[in-house]
Amino acid sequence: MKSVTVREAQHNLAKILKAVEGGETVEIVRRKVPVARLSPVPSAAAARTNWDGHSERLIGIWGTTQVEAVDDTLEDLRGTR
């Protein structure tokens, strides 16, 4: 298990997260005392790539599979100026 200081974690968070995504566990220490442990979430990769039932989830959330374009939504919110 890799160990980093709080300062190293602050300055290299993206690099540390990439290592964790790759399956590594990283321990964060303050004055040589462990204060936190970052470990990969086993189902995170599967959840990102699992599109089965996506249309049904959209219908459950939005009531439709159609999502408005951002420009249309902003125009509606702005109204007439």
C-alpha positions as CSV (number, residue, x, y, z in Angstrom):
1,M,0.0,0.0,0.0
2,K,1.3,3.4,-1.0
3,S,1.5,6.1,1.7
4,V,1.5,9.9,1.1
5,T,1.5,13.0,3.3
6,V,-1.4,15.4,3.5
7,R,0.6,17.9,1.6
8,E,1.5,15.4,-1.2
9,A,-2.2,14.5,-1.4
10,Q,-3.2,18.2,-1.8
11,H,-0.6,18.8,-4.5
12,N,-1.0,15.5,-6.4
13,L,-4.7,14.6,-6.0
14,A,-5.3,13.9,-9.7
15,K,-2.3,11.5,-9.8
16,I,-3.3,9.8,-6.6
17,L,-6.9,9.3,-7.8
18,K,-5.6,7.8,-11.1
19,A,-3.6,5.3,-9.0
20,V,-6.7,4.5,-7.0
21,E,-8.8,4.0,-10.1
22,G,-6.1,1.6,-11.3
23,G,-6.7,-0.6,-8.2
24,E,-4.1,0.8,-5.8
25,T,-5.0,1.7,-2.1
26,V,-3.3,4.9,-0.9
27,E,-3.0,5.9,2.8
28,I,-2.8,9.5,3.7
29,V,-0.6,10.3,6.8
30,R,-0.2,13.4,9.0
31,R,3.1,13.4,11.0
32,K,3.5,9.7,10.2
33,V,0.1,8.9,11.7
34,P,-2.5,7.5,9.2
35,V,-5.6,9.7,8.9
36,A,-7.3,8.4,5.8
37,R,-7.2,5.6,3.3
38,L,-8.3,5.8,-0.4
39,S,-9.3,2.6,-2.0
40,P,-11.0,1.8,-5.3
41,V,-14.8,1.2,-5.4
42,P,-15.3,-2.1,-7.1
43,S,-18.5,-1.2,-8.8
44,A,-17.5,2.2,-10.0
45,A,-16.0,1.1,-13.3
46,A,-19.0,-1.2,-14.0
47,A,-21.5,1.6,-13.2
48,R,-19.8,4.0,-15.7
49,T,-20.0,1.5,-18.6
50,N,-23.3,-0.2,-17.9
51,W,-25.8,1.3,-20.3
52,D,-28.4,-1.5,-19.9
53,G,-31.8,0.0,-19.0
54,H,-30.5,3.6,-19.6
55,S,-33.7,4.6,-21.4
56,E,-35.9,3.3,-18.6
57,R,-33.9,5.2,-16.0
58,L,-34.2,8.4,-18.0
59,I,-38.0,7.9,-18.3
60,G,-38.1,7.3,-14.5
61,I,-36.2,10.5,-13.8
62,W,-37.4,12.9,-16.5
63,G,-40.6,11.2,-17.7
64,T,-39.1,11.0,-21.2
65,T,-35.9,9.9,-23.0
66,Q,-35.7,13.3,-24.8
67,V,-33.5,15.9,-23.1
68,E,-33.7,19.5,-24.2
69,A,-30.8,21.2,-25.7
70,V,-29.0,23.6,-23.3
71,D,-29.6,26.6,-25.6
72,D,-33.4,25.9,-25.5
73,T,-33.4,25.6,-21.7
74,L,-31.4,28.9,-21.3
75,E,-33.6,30.7,-23.7
76,D,-36.7,29.6,-21.7
77,L,-35.1,30.7,-18.4
78,R,-34.0,34.1,-19.8
79,G,-37.4,34.9,-21.3
80,T,-37.7,38.1,-23.3
81,R,-35.1,40.7,-22.4
